[in-house]
Amino acid sequence: MTTGIAIRHYTGDQAPALRPLLLEVYTEGLDHWTARPGCSCVVGYDGDQPVGYAYGAPLPAGSRWWGGLLTDVPADTITETGARTYALSELMVRTPWRKTGVAR
């Protein structure tokens, strides 16, 4: 691993060429979440058409998820037990169903 990270800018017209790279990075992130105990995923359907999905997992005991809050919060409010908080990692809705309320 390197400490010198280079940032490269791309535009929308380059998206088709970037798709394999983006899918590789996305898959690694997805694998991270799906390996967590208690991970689950839901998929919504309109007839036989998938509308979208959501997935996540419980925060593990001792998680620092709440670190960096700007106001003081009682410790028992932010202390994770492994079963207290379900973290929604991603919610995705396909274009034809966006702004229809289906994500609720």
N, C-alpha and C positions, 0 to 999 in steps of 0.2 A: 504494500500500500504506500502511496505517496502523500506528502503533505502539500505539494504544489498542485492545486486543482485548477485546471484551465476551463473557463466558461466559453462555450461556443453558442452563437446565436443562429437560429434557423427561422425560416419563414414558412407560412402555410403551404406554399407551393412545393416545399421540400418534404412535406409530410409523407408522401408515398415511399420515398427512399428511407425515411427514418423509422417507418413502421416496425421492421424487425428489431431494431435497437430498442425502441420504446416498449415493445412487447416483452423483450428479454428482461428489461429493468422492472416492468410491471409484474411479470411472473415471479421474480425474486421477492418482491414485496408481498405479493399474494401468498407465496409459500411460507413467508415469515408468519403471517397471520393464521393460515390454516393449520400450522403446526402447533399452535397454542391450544392448551386444554380448554375445552368448552367452546371452541370456535363453531360458529354456525352461519349458515347462509340461507336467505330466502330469495325466491325468484317469483315475480308476479307475471301472470299470463292474461292476455286478452284473447280468449279462445285458445288457439294453439300457438299464438305469437308471444314470445317473451317480451315483456314490457320493460323490465329492469330488474335490478337485484340490490341486495344490501347484505353486508357481512361484517362480522366482528367477533370479539371474544371477551371474556371477563378479564379485567385487569388483574395481573398476578399480585400476590401478597407482597407488600413492600414497594410496589410500583411508585415511581416518582412522577406519575402522570400530572399531578396537580402542582408540581414544582414551578416556581416562578409567578404564582398569583400575586397580584399587586396590592391586595389587602390581606390583613391577618385573618386567618380562619382557624377555628378550633381544630386541634390535631385529630380528634375522633371523626371530624368531618372529611378529612382527606386521607386517612389511613386506610389503605387497601388491604383486604383480607383474602382476596382470591375469589370471592363470591359476591362482593358488595356492589361493584360497578361493572356493567357491560359496556365495553367501548365499541361504538359503531365506527368501523374503519372506513367503509365506503358505501355510498348510496348512488346508484347510477340509473338513470331513466333514459330510454331511447327517445330520439327526437319526436316521433309522431305523438308520444304521450306526455311530453313535457308541458308544463303549465296547465295540466288538467287536474292536478290535485292527487294523482296516483301515488306520489311519493309519501303522502301522509298515511 
